[in-house]
Amino acid sequence: MLVAFTFLALASFVLASDPSPLQDFCVAINEPKDAVFVNGKFCKDPKLATADDFFLKGLNVPGNTSNQLGSMVTPANVVQIPGLNTLGISLVRIDYAPYGLNPPHTHPRATEALIVLEGSLYVGFVTSNPENRLFTKVLYEGDAFVFPEGLIHFQFNVGKTPAVAFAGLSSQNPGVITIAKAVFGSNPPISDDVLAKAFQVDKKVVDRLQAQFWMDIN
């Protein structure tokens, strides 16, 4: 019952922000033969489309949270569901170990609507300059929260038990920028002179942060 409620809620919350489709669907395909290039992906000939192009199984399977952050994101975007191409929507499953964190990050191309299925999450986002206002809330099972497009946001499991959430995103390919990894784990590294001045810390602090292993969970 709750799962059905989840998907109904996501369908209600998410509005497409990608360009509007020009046809009923445009199943993404890597092979350009007999294809049309639209919205960043080659499109399969509609006559060759099947139900499997719009299908993904396995979102009932928990993600592996045995990592330094204690969380894992399982995506369902145009990469996993080719039929999402041009439709302006995708979703993710997020699993959290006790006290697990989905660290501060942004989606450059999407608003996110998140709903908690199990557990309790402390969530929030920060507005743009100059206010940098922080909006936070503790969510429980059945609660929903919206993160506006492009703003830094996070989720932290404040419970002693695992938590699960699903989120809808208003893009077939929302993208993710994890703040700490992007700043201190870039390749090649950003100059420590730049980061030391930007964060007003000693270069040794920057060097130590750049030496950390910055993992991806998204």
N, C-alpha and C positions, 0 to 999 in steps of 0.2 A: 504494500500500500504506500509506504513511504517512498519507495523507488519511483512509483508512478507519479506521486506528488512532486518529486524532484524534477523529473523531466517536464512536467506541466509548468512548474515554476520557471525553469530555464527558458522554456519556449515563450513564456509571458514577459520575461525580463529583457531578453536579448533583442536588440534592434540591429539590423545589418548596417555596417558602415562602409563595407567594400563597395566598389562600383556595382551598379545594378546589372543583373544578367540580361543578356540580349536574346536568350532563348530559354526553353524550359529547364535545361540543365546542360552542363559542359563537363563531362567526366574527364578528369585529368589523366593524361597519358604521356609517358616518357618517349615513346616512339612517334616521331612526327609523320610517319607514313599514313596517309589517309586521315590526316588530322587538321584542325584549324587552331591557330594561335590566338587565344583570348585571355585577358586578365592574368597574364603571367604564366599560364600553363597551356600546353597543347591540349586540345580537346579531342576525345575519341569520337569517331563518327557515331551520332546518336543511334543509328540503326544497329550498332554493335554493342550498345550499352546493355548491362545485365543488372539484376537485383544486387549482385555481389559488389558492384561499384558503389553502392550506397549503404553498405553494411560493414559493421565491425563487431567482433565478439571479444569477450574477455574483460570488459570493464567491471565485472564483478570480482575480478582477481585482485587482491591487495598488492600494492607496489612494495618493493623491498626498501624498508626504512632503516636498514642496518648500515648507516653511514654517519658521517660527522655531524650532519644537520638533523638527522632523525626524521626525514620526510622524503617523499618521492611523488613526482607528478607523472601521470600516465596520460599522454595526449591523444586526442581524437580530432585531428585537423585534416587538411587536404592531403597530407602525406599518407595518413592511415586510411582515410575515406576519400578516394578520388572524386566521388560524386559531389563532395562539398565545393568543388571548384566553381567559382563565381557566385556562390550562394551567400557569402558574407557571414558565416557562422561556423563555430567549432566548439568543442568542449574538452574538459580535462577531468580526470579523477585525481584527487590529492589524498595521499595517505600520510598520517603523522604518527610517529611513535610517541609515547608519553614524553611531554616537553619537547617534542619535535618542532622544528621551525622551517617554514617556507620563507627564506630570507628576503629582505627588501629588494624589490625588483620592479620593473615596469614592462608593460606591453605597448610598444610604440604604435601599434595599429589597431588596438581594440579596447573597448570597455569590457569589464569582467563582472558577471553576476554570480556570486558564490552562495551555495546553500549547504548547510551542515547536515549530514546524515547520521553521524555518530560522534559522540564526544562533545567537547567544548573548546572553542578557539577564541583567542584574543587577536583581533584583526584591526588593521588601520591603514590609512593612507595620508600622505602629506601633500598639501597644495603647492602650487608653483610660487616662485619668487614674486614679490618680496615677503609675503605673509608667512609662507611655509607652515601653514596651520595644520595641526595633526588632528584627524578624526579617528576615534577608536571605539570599539564595542566588543563585548564578550558575547559570543554566539553559542547557542545551544542547539540541540537536535531540532531540525525544522526551521531554524532561523536563516535568514538570507541577508546578504550585504553586497553593495555595489561599489566597485573600484573604477573611478572615471578613467577614460583613455589616457595613457601616457604618464599617469601619476605614479610615484613610488608607493608601493604597498607591501604588506606582509601578512602572514598568519602564523600564530604560535599556539601550540597545543598546551593549554594551561591545566589539563587534567592528568590524572595518574593512569589513565587507560588510553589505548589508541583512539584516534579520531579519523573520520573520513568525511570528505567534502567533494562535491561536484561543482564545476563552474562552467558557465556558458560564456563565450567570447564573441564579440561582434566582428569577427574576421575569419576567413578560411585559413589564415596564416598569421596569427597575432604577433608573433615574435616575442622574445624575452630578453631583457637586459638585466642580469643580476648585478646589483650595484658594486658590491665588494669585489666580485670576480672581474668585472669590467675595468675597475679602477686599478686594482692591485695585481690582477692576474692577466693583464693584456699581453698580447704577443705581437711585436716585441714589447718589453716593459716601457711604461711611461717614465720619463726622466724623474729620478728621485728629487732633483732640484724643483721640478714642477710640483710634485706631490707634497714635498715638505713645506713649500710655501703655501700651497692651496689649503693644506690641513693644519698649518701652523704647528708642526711638530719637527723634531730632529730627524735628520736623514736616516739615522740608525733605526728609528721606528718604522719608517717607510721601507727600508731594506728588509726588516724582519717580516713585515706584512707581505711584501712581494715574494718572499721565500716560502710562504705558506702554500699548501695545496688547496686551490680553489676549485671545488668540484661543481659539476652540473647535476641538478636534480630535475631540471625542466627539459 
